[in-house]
Structure formats: C-alpha cells, structure tokens
Amino acid sequence: MPKYNFYTKIESNVQLSNLFYDLNVYKTDANNKKHILLSVTQQPIDPGYYTQPHDTNETDDDLSVIYIIEINLYRKHGGKLISVLSSPAKKNVYTW
C-alpha cells in the first residue's frame, strides 16, 4: 500500500524561528465526512521556509482519489502562537 510524502514552501518575511504550521491531508466521502491521511500540529518551519517532510499513513485508495491539503500558519508573538490566516489554505492534490 502506498504512502505519500508531503512538504511545501512558505513565502513569508517573518523570522523563521517565529513561524509554525498545522498540516492536514484528507479526502472526503459522499457525505462530506473527512478521512484523514496525515495530521500534524504546530510544527516549526525548516530552513529555506519549507515545512518538514511528513509521511502519510498507508492507503489502499485508488490513484484517482483527490486529496485535499490544508495548512494553517502561526506566528509566535509574546510567547503565544497566533494564527495568521483567517481560515486554513486549501489545495487539491492529485496522485498518479
């Protein structure tokens, strides 16, 4: 069964040590229920402004399944993490 490796580049002028992210990868069924393939929270950004590489759970989904990647960014301010997006950024991910 395949596993996928996800990472992405973040464009920001915020100091690297002050940026964190949540990352979710999932598919939805006919009832709009989420089926999570990967979920990590409040991870630090790597040098070069990349998220860390994350391996998904194994899946037996057909290669035609479209996954959704969702990321939320946080900025450290006064010792607290504050969301910088009003809602998580989403993008469809196609496998082959």
Backbone as ProteinMPNN parsed JSONL, in Angstrom:
{"seq_chain_A": "MPKYNFYTKIESNVQLSNLFYDLNVYKTDANNKKHILLSVTQQPIDPGYYTQPHDTNETDDDLSVIYIIEINLYRKHGGKLISVLSSPAKKNVYTW", "coords_chain_A": {"N_chain_A": [[0.841, -1.172, 0.0], [0.535, 2.239, -0.788], [2.388, 5.048, 0.517], [2.541, 8.54, 1.02], [4.649, 11.432, 0.676], [4.66, 14.563, 2.049], [5.381, 18.006, 1.71], [5.881, 21.561, 1.734], [6.604, 24.842, 0.438], [6.879, 27.907, 2.183], [6.0, 31.244, 1.777], [7.198, 34.073, 3.208], [7.945, 36.972, 5.212], [8.462, 36.861, 7.816], [10.467, 36.158, 10.634], [12.138, 33.067, 10.668], [12.242, 31.463, 13.036], [9.936, 32.17, 14.31], [7.752, 31.136, 13.015], [5.193, 28.73, 12.571], [3.261, 25.766, 11.802], [0.17, 24.042, 10.966], [-0.702, 21.013, 9.41], [-2.815, 19.248, 7.312], [-3.914, 16.409, 5.541], [-6.37, 15.045, 3.592], [-9.26, 13.167, 2.438], [-12.611, 13.456, 1.205], [-15.786, 11.894, 1.691], [-18.878, 10.823, 0.085], [-20.74, 11.883, 1.834], [-19.539, 14.109, 2.763], [-17.778, 13.654, 4.828], [-14.674, 13.794, 6.492], [-11.719, 11.954, 5.801], [-8.87, 11.341, 7.255], [-5.531, 11.431, 6.187], [-3.122, 12.4, 6.941], [-2.052, 14.309, 9.686], [-0.688, 16.959, 11.37], [0.368, 19.163, 13.973], [1.227, 22.509, 14.896], [3.988, 22.668, 14.029], [7.463, 23.489, 13.63], [8.888, 25.657, 11.115], [11.163, 24.632, 8.601], [14.636, 25.409, 7.685], [15.038, 27.587, 4.865], [12.433, 28.04, 4.552], [10.642, 25.879, 4.277], [8.126, 23.439, 4.973], [8.408, 20.702, 7.236], [9.223, 17.449, 5.921], [6.601, 15.119, 5.714], [5.392, 11.877, 6.202], [2.562, 10.14, 5.026], [-0.154, 8.126, 6.365], [-0.4, 4.668, 5.446], [-2.246, 3.802, 2.511], [-4.958, 2.315, 0.742], [-6.255, 3.481, -1.27], [-7.553, 4.181, -4.521], [-5.601, 5.355, -7.307], [-6.862, 7.462, -8.499], [-8.059, 9.018, -6.618], [-8.682, 12.154, -5.17], [-6.948, 14.171, -3.002], [-7.077, 16.544, -0.309], [-5.096, 19.153, 0.689], [-4.412, 20.97, 3.546], [-3.4, 23.846, 5.147], [-2.391, 25.709, 7.957], [-1.038, 28.685, 9.201], [1.044, 29.947, 11.815], [2.177, 32.581, 13.902], [4.667, 33.301, 16.203], [4.171, 35.301, 18.961], [4.873, 37.232, 21.614], [5.273, 34.941, 23.157], [3.078, 33.399, 22.569], [1.24, 31.464, 20.134], [-0.157, 32.733, 17.278], [-2.7, 32.594, 14.937], [-2.195, 33.328, 11.539], [-3.767, 33.31, 9.34], [-7.121, 33.744, 8.241], [-8.631, 31.531, 7.729], [-7.745, 28.09, 7.145], [-5.458, 27.518, 4.427], [-6.261, 25.863, 1.408], [-5.763, 23.192, -0.938], [-6.22, 21.136, -3.787], [-4.864, 17.881, -4.243], [-3.395, 15.808, -6.545], [-2.832, 12.406, -7.271], [-0.665, 10.023, -8.856]], "CA_chain_A": [[0.0, 0.0, 0.0], [1.399, 3.417, -0.886], [2.454, 6.165, 1.452], [2.959, 9.742, 0.317], [5.468, 12.352, 1.441], [4.191, 15.927, 1.801], [6.027, 19.206, 2.243], [5.603, 22.715, 0.882], [7.386, 26.046, 0.73], [6.121, 29.019, 2.73], [6.508, 32.573, 1.422], [6.965, 34.959, 4.35], [9.057, 37.814, 5.655], [8.546, 36.673, 9.266], [11.651, 35.405, 11.05], [11.912, 31.624, 10.633], [12.025, 30.9, 14.376], [8.622, 32.585, 14.788], [6.712, 30.556, 12.163], [4.774, 27.363, 12.832], [2.154, 25.396, 10.912], [-0.612, 22.8, 11.05], [-0.848, 20.441, 8.074], [-3.75, 18.125, 7.216], [-4.18, 15.859, 4.219], [-7.551, 14.201, 3.756], [-10.233, 13.077, 1.353], [-13.971, 13.478, 1.731], [-16.669, 10.913, 1.058], [-20.121, 11.367, -0.478], [-21.446, 12.602, 2.899], [-18.638, 15.2, 3.151], [-17.012, 13.269, 6.014], [-13.236, 13.785, 6.246], [-10.92, 10.763, 6.091], [-7.539, 11.919, 7.43], [-4.365, 10.665, 5.774], [-2.0, 12.988, 7.664], [-2.41, 15.47, 10.502], [0.339, 17.402, 12.318], [0.018, 20.481, 14.501], [2.202, 23.443, 15.444], [5.341, 22.247, 13.682], [8.311, 24.61, 13.211], [9.286, 25.722, 9.706], [12.566, 24.288, 8.372], [15.408, 26.407, 6.936], [14.602, 27.725, 3.489], [10.981, 28.256, 4.643], [9.895, 24.676, 3.905], [7.604, 22.623, 6.056], [9.122, 19.443, 7.366], [8.586, 16.396, 5.134], [5.762, 14.241, 6.53], [4.846, 10.695, 5.531], [1.17, 9.849, 5.343], [-0.484, 6.743, 6.687], [-0.566, 3.847, 4.246], [-3.599, 3.846, 1.992], [-5.261, 1.436, -0.386], [-7.094, 4.26, -2.181], [-7.25, 4.175, -5.947], [-4.775, 6.501, -7.682], [-7.7, 8.553, -8.998], [-8.593, 9.761, -5.478], [-8.158, 13.508, -4.99], [-6.787, 14.541, -1.606], [-7.059, 17.971, -0.024], [-4.066, 19.554, 1.643], [-4.878, 22.144, 4.274], [-2.318, 24.337, 6.003], [-2.638, 26.922, 8.726], [0.225, 29.246, 9.672], [1.036, 30.647, 13.093], [3.322, 33.43, 14.21], [4.909, 33.419, 17.639], [4.149, 36.701, 19.392], [4.749, 37.303, 23.07], [5.223, 33.601, 23.724], [1.865, 32.701, 22.13], [1.107, 31.257, 18.699], [-1.348, 33.404, 16.765], [-2.985, 32.23, 13.551], [-2.042, 34.465, 10.629], [-4.765, 33.158, 8.289], [-8.49, 33.724, 8.769], [-9.018, 30.121, 7.618], [-6.63, 27.356, 6.545], [-5.324, 27.494, 2.973], [-6.557, 24.52, 0.901], [-5.438, 22.922, -2.329], [-6.402, 19.741, -4.195], [-3.626, 17.166, -4.57], [-3.684, 14.679, -7.424], [-1.812, 11.369, -7.236], [-0.549, 9.22, -10.083]], "C_chain_A": [[0.89, 1.241, 0.0], [1.295, 4.342, 0.318], [2.934, 7.35, 0.63], [3.755, 10.633, 1.249], [5.057, 13.772, 1.06], [5.111, 16.95, 2.452], [5.723, 20.342, 1.272], [6.485, 23.881, 1.307], [6.444, 27.155, 1.182], [6.787, 30.321, 2.281], [6.169, 33.522, 2.571], [8.188, 35.819, 4.61], [9.201, 37.761, 7.177], [9.777, 35.821, 9.572], [11.298, 33.924, 11.197], [11.568, 31.032, 11.998], [10.655, 31.256, 14.948], [7.468, 32.011, 13.971], [6.466, 29.09, 12.488], [3.579, 27.052, 11.936], [1.426, 24.148, 11.392], [-0.751, 22.312, 9.614], [-1.78, 19.241, 8.152], [-3.873, 17.704, 5.762], [-5.323, 14.869, 4.399], [-8.315, 14.091, 2.451], [-11.602, 13.164, 2.003], [-14.798, 12.437, 0.992], [-17.938, 11.606, 0.569], [-20.931, 12.16, 0.548], [-20.627, 13.774, 3.453], [-17.886, 14.917, 4.456], [-15.533, 13.199, 5.64], [-12.63, 12.446, 6.643], [-9.461, 11.212, 6.062], [-6.454, 10.938, 7.004], [-3.123, 11.125, 6.538], [-2.514, 14.183, 8.464], [-1.282, 15.759, 11.484], [-0.017, 18.817, 12.766], [1.24, 21.202, 15.047], [3.65, 22.978, 15.276], [6.173, 23.471, 13.292], [8.646, 24.511, 11.721], [10.781, 25.414, 9.604], [13.301, 25.428, 7.658], [14.995, 26.416, 5.464], [13.099, 27.936, 3.388], [10.179, 27.104, 4.048], [9.288, 24.058, 5.152], [8.479, 21.378, 6.147], [8.476, 18.422, 6.431], [7.828, 15.449, 6.069], [5.256, 13.089, 5.687], [3.411, 10.479, 5.977], [1.043, 8.437, 5.895], [-0.548, 5.974, 5.373], [-2.027, 3.884, 3.817], [-3.767, 2.845, 0.857], [-6.203, 2.133, -1.366], [-6.612, 4.106, -3.618], [-6.439, 5.429, -6.284], [-5.594, 7.677, -8.202], [-8.291, 9.405, -7.864], [-7.901, 11.121, -5.377], [-8.117, 13.801, -3.49], [-6.794, 16.058, -1.493], [-5.96, 18.216, 1.0], [-4.513, 20.882, 2.234], [-3.754, 22.575, 5.209], [-2.756, 25.617, 6.697], [-1.292, 27.388, 9.273], [0.024, 30.004, 10.975], [2.315, 31.467, 13.229], [3.447, 33.508, 15.719], [4.986, 34.899, 17.99], [3.914, 36.733, 20.898], [4.614, 35.938, 23.718], [3.996, 32.796, 23.331], [1.901, 32.518, 20.616], [-0.22, 31.836, 18.238], [-1.516, 33.043, 15.298], [-2.87, 33.466, 12.672], [-3.034, 34.407, 9.468], [-6.153, 33.144, 8.918], [-9.095, 32.326, 8.687], [-7.87, 29.392, 6.934], [-6.644, 27.448, 5.016], [-5.515, 26.05, 2.504], [-6.164, 24.401, -0.559], [-5.691, 21.444, -2.607], [-5.071, 19.149, -4.594], [-4.012, 15.942, -5.376], [-2.518, 13.694, -7.348], [-1.759, 10.67, -8.583], [0.514, 8.185, -9.915]], "O_chain_A": [[1.892, 1.285, 0.714], [0.284, 4.404, 1.018], [3.657, 7.175, -0.351], [3.567, 10.6, 2.465], [5.1, 14.142, -0.114], [5.557, 16.781, 3.587], [5.352, 20.103, 0.124], [7.038, 23.89, 2.407], [5.353, 27.321, 0.636], [8.003, 30.472, 2.397], [4.997, 33.747, 2.872], [9.314, 35.449, 4.276], [9.971, 38.525, 7.758], [10.084, 34.877, 8.845], [10.273, 33.58, 11.785], [10.684, 30.181, 12.094], [10.253, 30.699, 15.97], [6.314, 32.365, 14.213], [7.403, 28.31, 12.658], [2.96, 27.958, 11.379], [1.977, 23.318, 12.115], [-0.903, 23.121, 8.698], [-1.568, 18.329, 8.952], [-3.93, 18.543, 4.864], [-5.26, 13.974, 5.241], [-8.056, 14.817, 1.492], [-11.737, 12.968, 3.211], [-14.547, 12.136, -0.175], [-18.052, 12.83, 0.635], [-21.726, 13.021, 0.171], [-20.976, 14.355, 4.481], [-17.411, 15.845, 5.111], [-15.17, 12.625, 4.613], [-12.974, 11.875, 7.678], [-8.887, 11.434, 4.996], [-6.454, 9.774, 7.405], [-2.192, 10.349, 6.757], [-3.318, 14.971, 7.967], [-0.951, 14.923, 12.325], [-0.633, 19.575, 12.017], [2.16, 20.587, 15.585], [4.42, 22.906, 16.234], [5.643, 24.4, 12.682], [8.682, 23.422, 11.149], [11.571, 25.88, 10.426], [12.663, 26.314, 7.089], [14.648, 25.38, 4.897], [12.546, 28.004, 2.29], [9.161, 27.323, 3.392], [9.853, 24.139, 6.243], [9.21, 21.059, 5.209], [7.277, 18.521, 6.169], [8.361, 15.03, 7.097], [4.749, 13.295, 4.584], [3.085, 10.618, 7.156], [1.998, 7.659, 5.892], [-0.73, 6.568, 4.31], [-2.929, 3.984, 4.649], [-2.829, 2.57, 0.11], [-6.861, 1.487, -2.18], [-5.423, 3.927, -3.882], [-6.578, 6.453, -5.615], [-5.067, 8.782, -8.331], [-8.954, 10.408, -8.129], [-6.679, 11.215, -5.486], [-9.13, 13.69, -2.8], [-6.545, 16.765, -2.469], [-5.908, 17.565, 2.044], [-4.933, 21.793, 1.52], [-3.222, 21.766, 5.968], [-3.4, 26.484, 6.105], [-0.499, 26.578, 9.753], [-1.019, 30.616, 11.207], [3.378, 31.089, 12.736], [2.469, 33.749, 16.427], [5.76, 35.653, 17.4], [2.867, 36.303, 21.382], [3.915, 35.792, 24.721], [3.874, 31.632, 23.713], [2.512, 33.312, 19.901], [-1.278, 31.469, 18.749], [-0.579, 33.172, 14.51], [-3.386, 34.528, 13.017], [-3.129, 35.358, 8.693], [-6.341, 32.595, 10.004], [-9.969, 31.977, 9.48], [-7.094, 30.017, 6.21], [-7.706, 27.456, 4.394], [-4.998, 25.12, 3.124], [-6.22, 25.369, -1.318], [-5.409, 20.595, -1.762], [-4.242, 19.821, -5.208], [-4.844, 15.14, -4.953], [-1.355, 14.099, -7.36], [-2.714, 10.728, -9.358], [0.768, 7.406, -10.834]]}, "name": "protein", "num_of_chains": 1, "seq": "MPKYNFYTKIESNVQLSNLFYDLNVYKTDANNKKHILLSVTQQPIDPGYYTQPHDTNETDDDLSVIYIIEINLYRKHGGKLISVLSSPAKKNVYTW"}
